């Protein structure tokens, strides 16, 4: 990783199998076994001093 790069970490926690399917809208993702799933993300910028999490809420700082 290099300074100036920005990326997103998006873990997906599934109750069942890890396999997913993308819906026809090109955006929505569901688990193939239709079990519950949760997705969460943070956008991270690489800085000269390390990283900065750009999507932290005030109460997370």
C-alpha positions as CSV (number, residue, x, y, z in Angstrom):
1,X,0.0,0.0,0.0
2,X,1.2,3.5,-0.8
3,X,0.5,6.9,0.7
4,X,-2.6,8.5,-1.0
5,X,-4.4,5.2,-1.7
6,X,-7.9,4.8,-0.4
7,X,-9.7,1.5,0.0
8,X,-12.7,0.0,1.7
9,X,-12.8,-3.0,4.0
10,X,-16.2,-4.7,3.7
11,X,-16.6,-7.9,5.8
12,X,-19.7,-9.9,5.4
13,X,-20.8,-12.2,8.2
14,X,-23.1,-15.0,7.2
15,X,-25.3,-17.2,9.3
16,X,-24.9,-20.0,6.8
17,X,-22.7,-20.7,3.8
18,X,-20.2,-18.2,2.5
19,X,-21.4,-18.4,-1.1
20,X,-23.2,-15.3,-2.4
21,X,-25.3,-14.2,-5.4
22,X,-25.5,-10.8,-7.0
23,X,-29.0,-9.6,-7.9
24,X,-29.9,-8.3,-11.4
25,X,-29.6,-4.7,-10.2
26,X,-25.8,-5.2,-10.1
27,X,-25.6,-3.9,-6.6
28,X,-27.5,-6.1,-4.1
29,X,-25.8,-9.2,-2.8
30,X,-27.5,-12.1,-1.0
31,X,-26.4,-15.4,0.4
32,X,-27.1,-18.4,-1.9
33,X,-28.7,-20.3,1.0
34,X,-30.9,-17.3,1.8
35,X,-29.8,-17.3,5.5
36,X,-29.2,-14.1,7.4
37,X,-26.2,-12.0,6.7
38,X,-24.7,-8.7,8.0
39,X,-22.3,-6.4,6.1
40,X,-20.3,-3.6,7.5
41,X,-17.6,-1.3,6.1
42,X,-15.0,1.3,6.7
43,X,-13.2,3.5,4.1
44,X,-9.5,3.8,4.9
45,X,-6.9,6.3,3.6
46,X,-3.2,5.5,3.6
47,X,-1.2,8.4,5.0
48,X,2.4,9.2,5.5
49,X,2.0,8.3,9.2
50,X,-0.1,5.1,8.7
51,X,-3.8,5.1,8.0
52,X,-6.9,7.2,8.6
53,X,-10.3,5.6,8.9
54,X,-12.5,8.1,7.0
55,X,-15.9,6.6,8.0
56,X,-15.6,6.7,11.8
57,X,-18.6,8.1,13.6
58,X,-18.0,10.7,16.2
59,X,-18.7,8.2,19.0
60,X,-16.0,5.9,17.6
61,X,-13.2,8.5,17.7
